[in-house]
Amino acid sequence: MDSNKQTIMLYLTSLHKGGAERVFVQLAEKFAECGYKSIIVTSFVDKNKGEYELSDNVLRLTLEDELIVQSRLMRNYTRIKKLRALCKQYKPAILISCMQEPNFRAVLATAGLPIKNLVSVCNAADKEYPGILGKIVGKVLMPTAEGCVFQTVEEKVWFPKRLQDKGRIIMNQVNSSFFEHEFNGERHDFVSVGRLNPQKNQALLIRAFNQIKDKTDESLFIYGEGELKENLQALINELGLEERVKLMGTTSDVANAIKGARAFVMSSDYEGLPNALLEALALGLPCICTDCLGGGPAMVINSGENGILVPMGDEDALAQAMLGILADSEKAEALGKAAKISAENFRPEKVFELWRDYVEDILSK
């Protein structure tokens, strides 16, 4: 297939700094490097949050120059109409989308047009497609697409067999720089990376750390921003952990910020395939994660071999896992080495080839 004659359009809500957004930016740039005409469309420009930058060989288009406040019905109607106009103008061979609203807009915007649809699932399906409307999108509209990328088996089985049969499981890629970092010093402290929101349940992590505070001199550093920042700081203050637990905000250099930690800890209630976890594995960190809804951590961690899984919401088990890392440095080192080896599956070139093969398979039909 001559990729120079193919235009690939990717559509998502915004380019603010989140996992799904990072995946789509990386995909757009990789497709452009391979000779495709690569276009990213976002619903709006997120002026209040930092956005990922795009290379010059990817065209960035937006449906709205800034977020327009409308009812949900009108918002979707206007965005579908604008997306359809862009599809008619740029004539992509395929439109790739992710998350609930972009997925169903993409399907409806291309109805009757000679454009293939590839939808993707980026989180636990029950959470990403809740209620009656979610089920209509996930079980009725999305199966009309030519393909679907799932991140986990648990996500995939939620959808109708018609979509499962033409879908593929493709994990996220990790930036090559994470594989190049080595750390040979003495490890200190626990780290966590993720948005400060209910999904990530950092309150559970803080309470678990509170259980072990008198048994270690280590501290806990939590990287990320979000709507629960004040609540989490209040919990830290309430437990008297101001000197031991720090909300660090975002960092532009995650690898250097966390590579010397004793362990990476994720306390989520649900996840697709969290990029922060994949990056920690690539750095060779011992990783402790809740075995949460969506099945992401369980897809990449074989508990006791390349990381540790604990029951979702189990504060005691999380605390004991952290103590276990502190008590057995040889075991922790072995977990970290195995983590780095397992992360080879997330190398950009390997993951992109899976995407490219799937896209070309869809286009060839």
N, C-alpha and C positions, 0 to 999 in steps of 0.2 A: 504493500500500500504506500503510495506517495504522500507522506505526511505534509509536504509543502502545499498540497491542494486542500488540506483539511483545516477547518476552523473549529476549535474547541472552546466552548463557553462554559464557565463555571459560575454558579449563582449561589450566594449566601447572604445573610442579613447584613453583616458588616465585616470589617477587617480588624476589629479590636482584638487585643492580645489574649486569645483563648486557644484551646487545643484544636478545635475543628477549623478555626480560621487559619491557624498555622499550617495545617495539613493542606488546605486548599491553596494557600500561597505557594507552598512548595510544589504542589502538583502543577499549578499554572506555569511556574518557571521551568520545571522539568519538561513539560510539553513544548514550551517555546524553544528550549535548547535542542529539542529533537526535530525542529523544523515545522511544527504545527503553528498556526496562527492562534495565539492564546489570548483569551479575553476573560477577565474577572468582572462580574457584575455584582454590586452590592445594593441592598435596598436604600441605604443612605450612607453618608459619611459620618462616622462617629467622632464628632469634634470634642466631646468631653472625655474621651479615653484615648490612650495611645493606640495607634494602628500599626500593623505590620507594613513595612515598606515593600514595594514591588520593584523589580528590575525594569529597565526601560523596554525590554522586549515583550512585556505583558501589558496589554491595553486595559485600563481601569475605567469602568463605566458605572454610573449610579442611577437608580430610579428616582431618587430625590437628593437634591444638593444638601439638604439637612432634614432631620426627622420631622415629618408632618404629622401633627396630632389629629387623628381621625377615629371614628368608630372602627371596630374590628372588621365589620362588613365592608365599609368604604375603603379602609386601608388595603384589604386584600383585593378588592375590585380594581382600585387604581394601580396597584403594583402589578397585578396580572396583565392589565391593559398595557402598561409601559414595558413590561418584560416582553410581551408579544411583539410590540413595535420594534424593540431592539433585535429580536430574533428575525423578524422580517427584513430589517436593515442589514444585519451582518451575516445572516444565513449560516449559522453554525451547523456542522454535520451532527453534533451531539451537544446536548445541554446537560451538565452535571450539577447536581444540587445536593444540599445536605440540610438536615433538621426539618422539623415538621412543616412550618409555613412555606419556606422556600421549596420544599419537595412538592407540595400540592399546587403551588403557584406554577412551578415549572411544568408539571403535567398538563394543567389547564391552559397555560399560555401557549403551548405548542400544539394544541389540539388541531388537527387538520393540516398542520405544516409538515414538510418533509424533514423533520428534525427528530433524531433519536433522543430518548430520555434515559439518563442514568441517575437514579436517586441513591442516597446513602444514609445510613443510620449511624448516629454519633453518640448515642447514649442508651441507657436502659430503656427498652421500648415502652414499658408500662409508664415510665415517667415522661418520655418524649411524646407519646401519643395517648394522653389521658382522656377519659370521658368519651361521650358519644362522638363528638367531632373528631377526636384523635383516632378513634376506631374507624370512622369513615375514611379519613385520610390514609391510615396505615393498611387497612384491610380491603378497601374498595378502590381508591384512586391510585395508590402507589403500585399495585400489581399491574396496572396498565402500562407502566414504564417498561422499556426494553431490558433493563437490568437494575440490580441493586447491590451496593457494597455494604456488607455487614462487618462489624469489627469482632463480634463474638458469636459463638454458637447460641448462647442464651438469647441474644437479640434476634437472631435469625428465626428461631422456632416460634416466636410470637406472631410472625406474619403468615399469611396464607401460603399453602404449598405452591401455588402458582408463582408467587414471587420468590419463594425459597429455591425452587428448581432452576430459575434463571439467575439467581444471585450468586455472589462469591464472598467469602470471608477474606478480607485483606486488612492486615494490621497497619498501624501508623508507622511512619518512618521517624527516625531520630537523626538530627543533624550530625554530620560526620565529626564535628569538633568534639562531641561528647565521648567518642571512642578514643580520641587522642590524648585525653587527660589521664595522667598517672599521679598517684599520691603515695608517697613512701614514708611520710612522717607519722607521728602519733595521733591517733584519731580522737576527736572530742565531740561531745554533744549530739543531740538528735535534731534532725531537720525535717520539715514538711513544706511542700509547695502546692499551692492551689488557691482558688478563689475563696474568699471568706464568705461562704454562703451555706444554707442549710444542707445542701447535697454533700458537701465535704465534711461536715460534722466535726470541725476542729474542737468544739467544746468537749467531745468525748476524749480526744487526744490530750487536752489540757487536764481533764479530770484524771485520766490514766497516769499522766506524768506526776500529778499531785500525790498519787499513791506511792510513788517511788522516790520522791524528792529527798527523803531522809536517808535513803540507801545509796545515794550517789552525789557526786559534786557536779555532774554534768548539767547542762542547760538544754532548753528546747527553743529552737528558732523556727518561726513559722513565716514563710514568704507568701505574699499575695495581698490583694486588696479585695474589698467587697462590702456588701451592705451590713454584714454582721461584725464589722471591726469594733465598733463601740461596745457591743454586747460581749464580745470575746475579751476585750480589755477589762470590762467590768468583772467578768468571771475571774480573770487573772488577779485582779485587785482583791476580790472577795476571798480568794484562796491564799492570798499573801505571797503570790509568786512573781511579783513585779521584777525581782532581780534574777529570776531563773527562767521565765518564759517571755520571749520577746516577739512581738509582731513586727516583722521587718519591712513590710510593704513589698513592692515589686522590685526586682533587680534585673538589669540588662545583661547580667552575666551569671546565669544560674549555676553553670558548671563550677566556676571558681568559688561561688558562694557556698556550695554544699559538698564539694568533693572530699573534704577532710572530715566529714561527720562520722560518728560511730554507726549511725543507721539512718535511713530514710523511713519515715512513718507516714502512712496514709490511712485516714480513719473514716472514709466515705461511707454513706448509706447506699449509694448507687453510682455506677460508673459505666461508661462505654469502655474505651481503651485509653486510660489516662496517660497523656504524654509525659507528665512529670514523673510517673513511675517508670516508663520506658527509659527516660533520660537517666534516672538514678541507677537503673540496671546497667546501662551502658557505661556509667562512671565506675561500676564495680562496687557500689554501696550495698551492704546488707539491707534488705528491704522488708518492712513489716507492713502488711496491708489487711484491711478487713475484707473478708470474702463476701463482697457486697452484691446487691442486685445489679443485673447487667452482665456480670460475669467477666469483666475486664481483667482484674487482678488474677483470677483463677486461670485465665487463658495463658498467662505468661509466667506465673509462679507455680512451681511444683514444691509445695510447702515442705520445708526441711532440707531441700536440696539447693535451690537458688534464691530462697527467700522464705518468709514465714507468713502464712495466712491465719487470721484469727476470726472467730465468728463476728458477724456484723453487729455493731452496737454493744459489744461485750467489753466494758471498761476493764474488768479484772483480767481478762485474757490479753488485752492490749498491754496492760501494765506488766504482766508476767513475761510477755514476749520481749519487751524492752529490757527487763531485768536479765533475761536470758542472754541477750547480746552483751550486756555488761559483764556477766559472770563467766562467759566462755569466749575469750578473744580468738582462739583457734577456730572454733566453729563459725564465729562471725566472719573471720577472714575467708574461710572456705565458702561461705554463702556469697560473699562479695565476688570471689573469683568465678564461681559458677554463674553468678548473675551477669557478669561481663561477657562470658562465653555465650550464654543464651541470647543476649541482646544482639548478637551478630545477625539475627533474623530481621532486625529493624534497620539495617543499613539502608540509606536512601536508594542506592542503585537497585537493591533487591526488591524493595517495596514498589518503587516506581515501575519496574518491569512487570510486576503483577497488574498494576493499574493499566499500563500501556497495552499489555496483551488482552486484557478484558475489554478495553475501549475499542481496540482494533477488531476484536471478535464481534462486538456489537455492530460496528460500522460495516463489517463485511457481509452481514446478513441482509 
